[in-house]
Amino acid sequence: MAGYKGEGDYDYLFKLVLIGDSGVGKSNLLSRFTRNEFNLESKSTIGVEFATKSLQIDSKVIKAQIWDTAGQERYRAITSAYYRGAVGALLVYDVTRHPTFENVKRWLKELRDHTDPNIVVMLIGNKSDLRHLLAVSTEAGKSFAEAESLYFMETSALEATNVENAFSEVLTQIYHIVSKKAVEAGDGSANASVPSKGETININDETSSWKKFGCCSS
């Protein structure tokens, strides 16, 4: 129900998930985005962990609830509950470790098996500050993203490079899809919900914004 917004109020709540191999920097991406912190000594996440952050898009308050894999990825035991309700995902690999990039395909399949087919996904090549140890080229990341219709960005949680941009772009694309659906449905409420499982979102209309990343040009 629409009303006056107080301190903790928001127009939209979007659940995002972070996926990818252990040690690629998912937790540090999360802490950098939500708290602007980075911990060189960070250990594998234990237990379920998520953080929230709100940002403004088109005068609307978007609250992101971002879930971290909680170390489960080491045991191939991520549950369907982790993915449930997610409308966006950041699929992360480590640019200095080629096996983490090779496993992206498996992560993408698992994601698509458990979520709406039109979930907004960004492929993230993290640790871009370690250029002297580069094992996965930018071109390889872009090529995979283009083939799978994903967004793509290289980030450094350490140097805070592109972290804000990556999360903000995913949230902006989700917002555009959901707000457009609300308009088409004639739903004027301030709290139009994210699409439920089974509803189709056509993201093909968003291609113009893909091109500015240079990842998915036709």
matplotlib code that plots the C-alpha trace (Angstrom):
import matplotlib.pyplot as plt

x = [0.0, 1.4, 2.0, 4.5, 8.0, 9.9, 13.5, 13.3, 10.7, 11.3, 9.4, 10.9, 12.7, 14.9, 16.8, 20.2, 22.4, 26.2, 27.4, 30.8, 33.6, 35.0, 37.7, 36.7, 35.9, 32.1, 32.0, 34.4, 32.3, 29.3, 31.1, 32.6, 29.2, 27.1, 29.7, 32.6, 34.9, 37.5, 39.2, 42.4, 42.2, 38.6, 37.8, 35.2, 31.7, 30.0, 26.3, 23.7, 24.7, 23.0, 23.3, 21.0, 21.5, 19.1, 19.7, 17.6, 16.7, 14.3, 13.2, 12.2, 13.9, 15.3, 16.3, 18.6, 18.8, 22.0, 22.7, 26.2, 26.7, 27.8, 30.7, 28.2, 29.8, 32.7, 30.4, 28.2, 25.3, 23.6, 19.9, 16.9, 16.0, 19.1, 17.8, 14.1, 12.8, 16.0, 15.6, 19.2, 22.6, 26.2, 28.2, 31.8, 35.1, 38.7, 40.6, 43.8, 42.5, 41.3, 39.4, 37.0, 36.2, 35.7, 33.2, 31.1, 29.1, 28.1, 27.1, 25.0, 23.2, 22.4, 21.2, 18.9, 17.6, 16.4, 15.3, 13.0, 14.5, 14.7, 16.7, 19.1, 22.7, 26.0, 29.2, 31.9, 35.7, 37.0, 40.5, 41.2, 43.9, 46.1, 46.8, 50.3, 48.7, 46.0, 44.8, 41.5, 41.5, 38.8, 38.0, 37.3, 34.9, 33.1, 32.8, 31.2, 28.9, 27.8, 27.2, 25.0, 23.3, 24.8, 26.0, 29.8, 32.1, 35.6, 35.9, 38.3, 36.8, 40.3, 40.5, 36.7, 36.8, 33.4, 31.8, 29.2, 28.7, 28.1, 25.5, 23.8, 23.5, 21.9, 19.4, 18.7, 17.9, 15.6, 13.8, 13.3, 11.8, 9.5, 8.4, 7.6, 5.5, 3.7, 2.8, 1.7, -0.5, -2.0, -0.6, -0.2, 0.8, 4.1, 5.0, 4.6, 6.2, 8.9, 7.6, 6.6, 7.9, 6.5, 5.9, 7.8, 9.9, 11.1, 14.6, 15.3, 14.0, 16.9, 19.6, 20.4, 21.8, 23.9, 25.9, 27.3, 29.2, 30.6, 29.8, 26.7, 26.8, 25.2]
y = [0.0, 3.4, 5.9, 8.2, 6.7, 6.7, 5.8, 2.1, 2.3, 1.5, 1.1, -2.1, -5.0, -7.1, -10.2, -10.7, -13.8, -14.0, -17.3, -18.7, -20.8, -20.4, -17.8, -15.6, -12.7, -12.8, -11.8, -8.9, -7.7, -7.7, -5.9, -3.4, -2.5, -2.5, -1.3, 0.0, -2.5, -4.9, -7.5, -9.1, -11.8, -12.7, -16.4, -18.5, -17.5, -19.8, -20.0, -18.0, -14.5, -11.6, -7.8, -5.0, -1.7, 0.9, 3.2, 5.6, 5.0, 7.3, 8.8, 5.4, 3.7, 0.3, -2.0, -4.8, -7.9, -9.6, -13.2, -14.7, -18.5, -18.9, -21.3, -23.9, -23.8, -25.8, -28.7, -28.3, -28.0, -24.8, -25.3, -24.2, -21.9, -19.8, -19.1, -18.7, -15.3, -14.0, -11.6, -10.8, -12.6, -11.8, -14.7, -14.2, -15.7, -14.8, -13.4, -14.9, -18.5, -20.0, -23.0, -20.5, -19.2, -22.7, -23.4, -20.4, -22.6, -25.0, -22.1, -20.6, -23.9, -24.3, -20.7, -21.2, -24.5, -22.7, -19.3, -17.4, -17.8, -14.1, -13.3, -10.5, -11.9, -10.1, -12.0, -10.6, -11.0, -10.1, -9.2, -7.1, -5.3, -8.4, -7.7, -9.2, -12.6, -12.4, -15.9, -15.0, -12.2, -9.5, -10.7, -14.2, -12.9, -10.6, -13.5, -15.8, -13.1, -12.3, -15.9, -16.4, -12.9, -11.8, -8.4, -8.3, -6.3, -6.6, -5.5, -5.1, -5.4, -4.4, -1.2, -0.7, -0.6, -1.1, -2.7, 0.0, 0.0, -3.7, -3.9, -0.7, -1.8, -5.1, -3.3, -0.7, -3.3, -5.2, -2.0, -1.1, -4.6, -4.6, -1.0, -1.5, -4.6, -2.6, 0.1, -2.4, -4.1, -0.8, -1.3, 2.1, 0.9, 2.0, -1.5, -3.4, -6.7, -8.5, -11.0, -14.4, -17.7, -18.5, -14.9, -14.0, -10.8, -9.8, -8.4, -8.1, -4.5, -3.6, -4.2, -0.5, -0.4, -3.5, -1.8, 0.8, -2.0, -3.2, -6.8, -7.7, -5.6, -7.4]
z = [0.0, -0.9, 1.8, 3.4, 3.4, 6.7, 7.4, 6.6, 3.8, 0.1, -3.1, -4.3, -2.6, -5.0, -3.9, -5.5, -5.2, -5.4, -6.9, -8.1, -6.8, -3.2, -2.9, -5.9, -3.6, -3.3, 0.4, -0.2, -3.1, -0.8, 2.0, -0.4, -1.8, 1.4, 3.9, 1.8, 3.6, 2.4, 4.6, 3.2, 6.0, 5.2, 5.7, 3.9, 4.9, 7.4, 7.7, 5.7, 5.1, 3.4, 3.6, 2.4, 0.8, -0.5, -3.5, -5.5, -9.1, -10.9, -7.6, -6.3, -3.3, -4.3, -1.4, -2.4, -0.3, -1.4, -0.5, -0.2, -0.8, 2.8, 2.0, 0.7, -2.8, -1.5, -0.9, -4.0, -1.6, -2.4, -1.8, -3.9, -0.9, -1.6, -5.2, -4.4, -5.2, -6.7, -9.6, -10.1, -9.8, -9.9, -11.2, -10.0, -11.1, -10.3, -13.2, -11.8, -11.6, -14.9, -13.2, -11.6, -15.0, -16.4, -13.6, -14.6, -17.0, -14.3, -12.0, -14.7, -15.4, -11.7, -11.5, -14.5, -13.1, -9.9, -11.0, -13.5, -17.0, -17.3, -14.2, -14.7, -14.5, -14.6, -15.1, -12.8, -13.4, -9.9, -8.7, -11.7, -9.6, -10.0, -13.7, -13.5, -12.5, -15.2, -16.3, -17.9, -20.5, -20.6, -24.1, -22.9, -20.2, -22.7, -25.2, -22.8, -21.5, -25.1, -25.9, -22.8, -23.0, -19.7, -18.6, -18.0, -15.8, -14.3, -10.7, -7.9, -4.4, -3.1, -5.0, -5.1, -8.9, -10.6, -7.5, -7.1, -10.9, -11.1, -8.4, -9.5, -13.1, -12.1, -9.9, -12.5, -15.1, -12.7, -11.9, -15.5, -16.2, -13.2, -13.5, -17.2, -16.3, -13.6, -16.2, -18.7, -16.1, -15.1, -11.6, -10.0, -6.5, -5.1, -4.1, -7.3, -6.5, -8.5, -11.0, -9.6, -10.8, -14.2, -15.3, -18.4, -18.5, -21.9, -21.4, -25.1, -24.9, -22.6, -25.3, -25.6, -22.1, -22.7, -25.4, -23.2, -21.4, -24.7, -23.7, -25.7, -28.9, -31.8]

ax = plt.figure().add_subplot(projection="3d")
ax.plot(x, y, z, "-o")
ax.set_aspect("equal")
plt.show()
